[in-house]
């Protein structure tokens, strides 16, 4: 018989007898002294029994040295429904106390944030704040904090070689953690930097982890943008050791994001990158043929005749190409395909 079954059997016997001595009932059930103490403690914790006796505890009696009835072996049985309601009430009180404490903590943190984090806010826009960070370890901690609180998107840009003090495994681990949370992670590097063996291997590992990597003709500075709300920009773009500026506030950060998106749109996917805009190798022969004929300015009907397919098939393929290129129109699709080298011989 399990410990729970024994406790239940003891409770049922106590319930049948009413107010009684638990020690006597326990002996009748063949329980040792240690077992009786163990099951008594469990029943008390569940609220299924309460100590009782001829006297009632009061403060003066306890102060005079009288033993509390809580240590008495005489007990009264509590009905299961009553015990359950008491437990629920106690749990509600506990949760209410925790919520009260959490609200107090939130108020304190909010006050600190308002007082210190926004102390450097621009006078013309109270929603924008910034702080200058010159200590390398502090910058790394900010990056870790941004990664921990990230919810939707992370966009980064690097102008050249990996920073001399940066350990590649650290940002790669952040990328993996973010992607596991469902965050979209993008990074931009210059084509020149990607030709360096160490950087090329680093970017290959990023693509394998699920990071969207693109190469641009130029990536002018280090840049990190998190959730369109926080940006980390260099204090001096020409000196990576000078420090960084952490900017908070959607208004200013969106400006940096627009700058980033412009370079992203003109950049080419990293070789072997899978997914949207991954290169001509991701197209079927039929899609590639339609794309080339579109670039020549042919109408849908002519394309259908040249390829020997129905007009409906051509319309479907064009829709697929627009989605693949992330374009809103055929003209935009042609421009993007040309930039990506999809129309080259």
Kinemage of the C-alpha trace (Angstrom):
@kinemage 1
@onewidth
@group {chain A} dominant
@subgroup {mainchain}
@vectorlist {calphas} color= white
{ca unk a 1} P 0.000 0.000 0.000
{ca unk a 2} L 1.398 3.395 -0.993
{ca unk a 3} L 1.947 6.251 1.466
{ca unk a 4} L -0.992 8.123 -0.066
{ca unk a 5} L -3.275 5.094 0.356
{ca unk a 6} L -2.260 4.801 4.017
{ca unk a 7} L -2.915 8.517 4.593
{ca unk a 8} L -6.343 8.144 2.971
{ca unk a 9} L -7.156 5.085 5.055
{ca unk a 10} L -6.152 6.944 8.226
{ca unk a 11} L -8.300 9.931 7.253
{ca unk a 12} L -11.314 7.723 6.524
{ca unk a 13} L -10.975 6.022 9.900
{ca unk a 14} L -10.615 9.352 11.704
{ca unk a 15} L -13.638 10.649 9.854
{ca unk a 16} L -15.667 7.641 10.929
{ca unk a 17} L -14.759 8.183 14.596
{ca unk a 18} L -15.110 12.000 14.677
{ca unk a 19} L -13.107 13.844 17.327
{ca unk a 20} L -10.556 11.335 18.519
{ca unk a 21} L -6.941 10.619 19.306
{ca unk a 22} L -4.883 10.163 16.140
{ca unk a 23} L -2.233 8.165 17.980
{ca unk a 24} L -4.787 5.554 19.035
{ca unk a 25} L -6.279 5.273 15.558
{ca unk a 26} L -2.810 4.985 14.071
{ca unk a 27} L -1.929 2.156 16.417
{ca unk a 28} L -5.144 0.360 15.490
{ca unk a 29} L -4.043 0.557 11.838
{ca unk a 30} L -0.618 -0.884 12.725
{ca unk a 31} L 1.341 2.316 12.079
{ca unk a 32} L 4.652 3.002 13.786
{ca unk a 33} L 5.249 6.199 15.718
{ca unk a 34} L 7.257 7.650 12.823
{ca unk a 35} L 4.538 6.732 10.330
{ca unk a 36} L 1.852 8.294 12.507
{ca unk a 37} L 3.833 11.538 12.707
{ca unk a 38} L 4.382 11.560 8.941
{ca unk a 39} L 0.701 11.039 8.086
{ca unk a 40} L -0.439 13.496 10.766
{ca unk a 41} L 1.790 16.183 9.238
{ca unk a 42} L 0.391 15.485 5.761
{ca unk a 43} L -3.222 15.668 6.927
{ca unk a 44} L -2.532 18.917 8.794
{ca unk a 45} L -0.892 20.426 5.709
{ca unk a 46} L -3.893 19.486 3.566
{ca unk a 47} L -6.221 21.001 6.165
{ca unk a 48} L -8.120 17.719 6.590
{ca unk a 49} L -7.616 17.644 10.366
{ca unk a 50} L -7.217 20.310 13.061
{ca unk a 51} L -5.816 19.913 16.590
{ca unk a 52} L -8.394 20.129 19.340
{ca unk a 53} L -8.815 19.348 23.022
{ca unk a 54} L -10.605 20.286 26.178
{ca unk a 55} L -8.869 23.667 26.273
{ca unk a 56} L -8.609 26.329 23.609
{ca unk a 57} L -5.376 28.121 22.911
{ca unk a 58} L -5.219 31.708 24.087
{ca unk a 59} L -2.391 34.204 24.234
{ca unk a 60} L -2.136 34.461 28.038
{ca unk a 61} L -2.124 30.702 28.491
{ca unk a 62} L 0.589 30.244 25.899
{ca unk a 63} L 2.694 33.022 27.442
{ca unk a 64} L 2.413 31.303 30.837
{ca unk a 65} L 4.088 28.238 29.330
{ca unk a 66} L 1.105 26.016 28.593
{ca unk a 67} L 1.633 23.661 25.653
{ca unk a 68} L -0.309 24.660 22.557
{ca unk a 69} L -3.057 22.347 21.429
{ca unk a 70} L -1.350 22.358 18.048
{ca unk a 71} L 0.965 19.734 19.512
{ca unk a 72} L -1.925 17.750 20.972
{ca unk a 73} L -2.700 14.375 19.455
{ca unk a 74} L -6.425 15.015 19.812
{ca unk a 75} L -7.827 16.075 16.448
{ca unk a 76} L -11.100 16.860 14.726
{ca unk a 77} L -11.748 15.863 11.112
{ca unk a 78} L -12.511 18.535 8.492
{ca unk a 79} L -14.788 17.682 5.581
{ca unk a 80} L -12.941 17.503 2.209
{ca unk a 81} L -15.065 20.266 0.660
{ca unk a 82} L -14.273 22.639 3.525
{ca unk a 83} L -10.566 21.812 3.417
{ca unk a 84} L -10.480 22.421 -0.342
{ca unk a 85} L -12.197 25.791 -0.044
{ca unk a 86} L -9.753 26.830 2.680
{ca unk a 87} L -6.776 25.788 0.544
{ca unk a 88} L -8.141 27.746 -2.405
{ca unk a 89} L -8.687 30.807 -0.239
{ca unk a 90} L -5.163 30.597 1.149
{ca unk a 91} L -3.764 30.221 -2.375
{ca unk a 92} L -5.755 33.235 -3.534
{ca unk a 93} L -4.389 35.267 -0.632
{ca unk a 94} L -0.849 34.162 -1.435
{ca unk a 95} L -1.223 35.085 -5.111
{ca unk a 96} L -2.819 38.395 -4.196
{ca unk a 97} L 0.146 39.195 -1.954
{ca unk a 98} L 2.572 38.270 -4.747
{ca unk a 99} L 0.686 40.457 -7.214
{ca unk a 100} L 0.782 43.373 -4.779
{ca unk a 101} L 4.536 42.941 -4.383
{ca unk a 102} L 4.988 42.671 -8.165
{ca unk a 103} L 3.055 45.908 -8.670
{ca unk a 104} L 5.223 47.646 -6.103
{ca unk a 105} L 8.376 46.381 -7.833
{ca unk a 106} L 7.030 47.516 -11.211
{ca unk a 107} L 6.329 51.000 -9.856
{ca unk a 108} L 9.853 51.260 -8.445
{ca unk a 109} L 11.467 50.075 -11.693
{ca unk a 110} L 9.292 52.393 -13.758
{ca unk a 111} L 10.326 55.298 -11.572
{ca unk a 112} L 14.003 54.386 -11.928
{ca unk a 113} L 13.664 53.998 -15.689
{ca unk a 114} L 11.984 57.374 -16.005
{ca unk a 115} L 14.621 59.026 -13.838
{ca unk a 116} L 17.790 57.452 -15.180
{ca unk a 117} L 17.271 55.766 -18.546
{ca unk a 118} L 15.721 58.896 -20.037
{ca unk a 119} L 18.090 61.312 -18.388
{ca unk a 120} L 19.841 61.904 -21.714
{ca unk a 121} L 16.678 62.311 -23.789
{ca unk a 122} L 16.634 64.948 -26.487
{ca unk a 123} L 14.790 68.021 -25.334
{ca unk a 124} L 12.785 68.240 -28.568
{ca unk a 125} L 11.405 64.693 -28.365
{ca unk a 126} L 10.698 63.218 -24.905
{ca unk a 127} L 10.162 59.775 -26.461
{ca unk a 128} L 13.791 59.594 -27.622
{ca unk a 129} L 16.615 58.780 -25.235
{ca unk a 130} L 20.238 57.907 -25.719
{ca unk a 131} L 23.334 57.059 -23.728
{ca unk a 132} L 26.986 56.908 -24.675
{ca unk a 133} L 28.846 53.695 -23.802
{ca unk a 134} L 32.623 53.585 -24.064
{ca unk a 135} L 33.394 50.447 -22.060
{ca unk a 136} L 33.617 47.369 -24.300
{ca unk a 137} L 32.251 45.032 -21.600
{ca unk a 138} L 29.287 47.342 -21.090
{ca unk a 139} L 28.555 47.285 -24.826
{ca unk a 140} L 28.588 43.492 -24.781
{ca unk a 141} L 26.157 43.494 -21.852
{ca unk a 142} L 23.833 45.849 -23.736
{ca unk a 143} L 23.886 43.459 -26.690
{ca unk a 144} L 23.027 40.572 -24.368
{ca unk a 145} L 20.179 42.581 -22.815
{ca unk a 146} L 18.815 43.497 -26.247
{ca unk a 147} L 18.931 39.834 -27.238
{ca unk a 148} L 17.118 38.700 -24.085
{ca unk a 149} L 14.254 41.184 -24.519
{ca unk a 150} L 13.946 40.806 -28.298
{ca unk a 151} L 10.521 39.708 -29.582
{ca unk a 152} L 10.235 40.232 -33.342
{ca unk a 153} L 13.208 41.371 -35.426
{ca unk a 154} L 16.951 41.908 -35.167
{ca unk a 155} L 18.895 43.675 -37.919
{ca unk a 156} L 22.675 44.084 -37.859
{ca unk a 157} L 25.294 45.517 -40.203
{ca unk a 158} L 29.084 45.265 -40.211
{ca unk a 159} L 31.401 47.225 -42.504
{ca unk a 160} L 34.361 44.901 -42.703
{ca unk a 161} L 36.320 42.369 -40.710
{ca unk a 162} L 35.145 41.038 -37.373
{ca unk a 163} L 35.925 43.375 -34.504
{ca unk a 164} L 39.278 42.505 -32.994
{ca unk a 165} L 37.866 41.816 -29.523
{ca unk a 166} L 34.624 40.187 -30.670
{ca unk a 167} L 34.435 36.439 -30.163
{ca unk a 168} L 32.443 35.065 -33.153
{ca unk a 169} L 30.816 32.386 -31.012
{ca unk a 170} L 29.127 35.056 -28.852
{ca unk a 171} L 26.991 36.807 -31.529
{ca unk a 172} L 26.379 33.443 -33.194
{ca unk a 173} L 24.974 32.076 -29.932
{ca unk a 174} L 22.733 35.144 -29.666
{ca unk a 175} L 21.499 34.541 -33.217
{ca unk a 176} L 20.650 30.914 -32.473
{ca unk a 177} L 18.827 31.864 -29.283
{ca unk a 178} L 16.817 34.576 -31.052
{ca unk a 179} L 15.823 32.339 -33.976
{ca unk a 180} L 14.708 29.653 -31.517
{ca unk a 181} L 12.284 32.266 -30.074
{ca unk a 182} L 10.842 32.932 -33.537
{ca unk a 183} L 12.726 36.195 -34.094
{ca unk a 184} L 13.678 37.183 -37.652
{ca unk a 185} L 17.426 37.819 -37.688
{ca unk a 186} L 19.117 39.666 -40.572
{ca unk a 187} L 22.699 40.777 -41.124
{ca unk a 188} L 24.467 42.844 -43.773
{ca unk a 189} L 28.152 42.579 -44.682
{ca unk a 190} L 30.164 44.125 -47.483
{ca unk a 191} L 31.158 41.895 -50.370
{ca unk a 192} L 34.796 42.750 -49.693
{ca unk a 193} L 34.528 41.511 -46.105
{ca unk a 194} L 32.830 38.305 -47.247
{ca unk a 195} L 35.890 37.457 -49.345
{ca unk a 196} L 38.040 37.168 -46.215
{ca unk a 197} L 38.242 33.437 -45.279
{ca unk a 198} L 37.509 33.903 -41.580
{ca unk a 199} L 34.532 36.167 -42.224
{ca unk a 200} L 33.261 33.879 -44.989
{ca unk a 201} L 33.260 30.914 -42.607
{ca unk a 202} L 31.498 33.017 -39.955
{ca unk a 203} L 28.770 34.037 -42.428
{ca unk a 204} L 28.374 30.446 -43.579
{ca unk a 205} L 27.701 29.387 -39.980
{ca unk a 206} L 25.194 32.217 -39.646
{ca unk a 207} L 23.249 31.059 -42.708
{ca unk a 208} L 23.239 27.494 -41.382
{ca unk a 209} L 21.774 28.804 -38.105
{ca unk a 210} L 18.921 30.457 -40.015
{ca unk a 211} L 20.172 34.049 -40.190
{ca unk a 212} L 19.260 35.959 -43.369
{ca unk a 213} L 22.590 37.188 -44.722
{ca unk a 214} L 23.074 39.683 -47.563
{ca unk a 215} L 26.182 41.218 -49.098
{ca unk a 216} L 26.249 44.874 -50.126
{ca unk a 217} L 28.689 46.892 -52.173
{ca unk a 218} L 29.246 48.917 -49.007
{ca unk a 219} L 28.225 48.535 -45.376
{ca unk a 220} L 29.235 51.935 -43.995
{ca unk a 221} L 29.138 51.289 -40.255
{ca unk a 222} L 28.335 48.911 -37.435
{ca unk a 223} L 24.629 48.980 -36.654
{ca unk a 224} L 22.260 46.927 -34.489
{ca unk a 225} L 18.480 47.499 -34.505
{ca unk a 226} L 16.151 45.560 -32.201
{ca unk a 227} L 12.382 45.469 -32.672
{ca unk a 228} L 12.439 48.904 -34.357
{ca unk a 229} L 12.708 50.423 -30.876
{ca unk a 230} L 16.384 50.275 -29.863
{ca unk a 231} L 19.481 50.934 -31.964
{ca unk a 232} L 23.167 50.614 -31.169
{ca unk a 233} L 25.321 52.832 -33.398
{ca unk a 234} L 29.034 53.658 -33.288
{ca unk a 235} L 30.193 56.741 -31.445
{ca unk a 236} L 32.678 57.220 -34.296
{ca unk a 237} L 32.074 55.125 -37.458
{ca unk a 238} L 35.763 55.483 -38.337
{ca unk a 239} L 36.920 54.126 -34.959
{ca unk a 240} L 35.251 50.916 -33.744
{ca unk a 241} L 37.129 51.195 -30.430
{ca unk a 242} L 35.647 54.616 -29.575
{ca unk a 243} L 32.398 53.222 -28.160
{ca unk a 244} L 28.726 53.192 -29.055
{ca unk a 245} L 25.513 55.136 -28.603
{ca unk a 246} L 22.385 53.297 -27.471
{ca unk a 247} L 19.270 54.986 -28.860
{ca unk a 248} L 15.721 54.269 -27.681
{ca unk a 249} L 12.544 55.610 -29.216
{ca unk a 250} L 10.722 54.567 -32.350
{ca unk a 251} L 10.966 57.950 -34.088
{ca unk a 252} L 14.749 58.110 -34.383
{ca unk a 253} L 15.287 54.352 -34.611
{ca unk a 254} L 12.933 54.114 -37.599
{ca unk a 255} L 15.227 56.538 -39.419
{ca unk a 256} L 18.151 54.167 -38.972
{ca unk a 257} L 15.909 51.279 -39.999
{ca unk a 258} L 14.970 53.039 -43.261
{ca unk a 259} L 18.684 53.508 -43.954
{ca unk a 260} L 19.241 49.805 -43.247
{ca unk a 261} L 16.321 48.707 -45.453
{ca unk a 262} L 17.675 50.733 -48.392
{ca unk a 263} L 20.985 48.882 -48.261
{ca unk a 264} L 19.201 45.565 -47.654
{ca unk a 265} L 17.068 45.954 -50.792
{ca unk a 266} L 20.087 46.634 -52.981
{ca unk a 267} L 22.194 43.838 -51.453
{ca unk a 268} L 22.469 40.277 -52.797
{ca unk a 269} L 21.744 37.140 -50.749
{ca unk a 270} L 24.784 35.333 -49.417
{ca unk a 271} L 25.770 32.466 -51.786
{ca unk a 272} L 23.809 29.350 -50.874
{ca unk a 273} L 21.297 31.305 -48.794
{ca unk a 274} L 17.908 29.577 -48.949
{ca unk a 275} L 14.471 31.201 -48.887
{ca unk a 276} L 13.035 34.352 -50.430
{ca unk a 277} L 15.446 35.952 -52.878
{ca unk a 278} L 17.899 33.095 -52.551
{ca unk a 279} L 19.092 33.286 -56.136
{ca unk a 280} L 18.247 32.019 -59.585
{ca unk a 281} L 19.143 28.487 -58.552
{ca unk a 282} L 15.968 28.536 -56.420
{ca unk a 283} L 13.799 28.999 -59.550
{ca unk a 284} L 12.341 26.233 -61.671
{ca unk a 285} L 13.202 26.201 -65.378
{ca unk a 286} L 9.702 27.416 -66.172
{ca unk a 287} L 9.921 30.286 -63.666
{ca unk a 288} L 13.333 31.322 -65.053
{ca unk a 289} L 11.962 31.289 -68.612
{ca unk a 290} L 8.969 33.444 -67.679
{ca unk a 291} L 11.248 35.875 -65.851
{ca unk a 292} L 13.506 36.299 -68.870
{ca unk a 293} L 10.556 36.844 -71.230
{ca unk a 294} L 9.034 39.369 -68.815
{ca unk a 295} L 12.354 41.240 -68.816
{ca unk a 296} L 12.124 41.404 -72.621
{ca unk a 297} L 8.823 43.209 -72.268
{ca unk a 298} L 6.600 40.455 -73.659
{ca unk a 299} L 2.903 40.310 -72.769
{ca unk a 300} L 1.392 37.379 -70.899
{ca unk a 301} L -0.318 36.054 -74.035
{ca unk a 302} L 2.961 36.032 -76.006
{ca unk a 303} L 4.781 34.335 -73.109
{ca unk a 304} L 2.099 31.660 -72.984
{ca unk a 305} L 2.442 31.010 -76.730
{ca unk a 306} L 6.246 30.915 -76.655
{ca unk a 307} L 6.307 28.471 -73.756
{ca unk a 308} L 3.337 26.437 -74.941
{ca unk a 309} L 1.398 26.820 -71.711
{ca unk a 310} L -1.950 28.320 -70.781
{ca unk a 311} L -2.440 31.967 -69.883
{ca unk a 312} L -3.569 30.847 -66.427
{ca unk a 313} L -0.255 29.037 -65.926
{ca unk a 314} L 1.688 32.173 -66.874
{ca unk a 315} L -0.357 34.263 -64.419
{ca unk a 316} L 0.330 31.740 -61.653
{ca unk a 317} L 4.074 31.695 -62.351
{ca unk a 318} L 4.240 35.502 -62.362
{ca unk a 319} L 2.469 35.573 -58.996
{ca unk a 320} L 5.013 33.081 -57.656
{ca unk a 321} L 7.888 35.233 -58.930
{ca unk a 322} L 6.454 38.355 -57.296
{ca unk a 323} L 6.211 36.513 -53.991
{ca unk a 324} L 9.696 35.008 -54.356
{ca unk a 325} L 11.210 38.431 -54.996
{ca unk a 326} L 9.045 40.217 -52.444
{ca unk a 327} L 7.915 42.631 -55.160
{ca unk a 328} L 4.610 44.478 -55.431
{ca unk a 329} L 4.702 44.921 -59.220
{ca unk a 330} L 6.274 43.395 -62.330
{ca unk a 331} L 8.524 46.415 -62.740
{ca unk a 332} L 9.778 46.078 -59.164
{ca unk a 333} L 10.278 42.355 -59.723
{ca unk a 334} L 12.416 43.082 -62.789
{ca unk a 335} L 14.544 45.592 -60.872
{ca unk a 336} L 15.117 43.206 -57.977
{ca unk a 337} L 15.841 40.250 -60.259
{ca unk a 338} L 18.421 42.339 -62.099
{ca unk a 339} L 20.091 43.438 -58.858
{ca unk a 340} L 20.245 39.849 -57.666
{ca unk a 341} L 21.803 38.694 -60.907
{ca unk a 342} L 18.882 36.467 -61.853
{ca unk a 343} L 18.754 37.894 -65.389
{ca unk a 344} L 22.438 37.428 -66.147
{ca unk a 345} L 23.461 34.870 -68.762
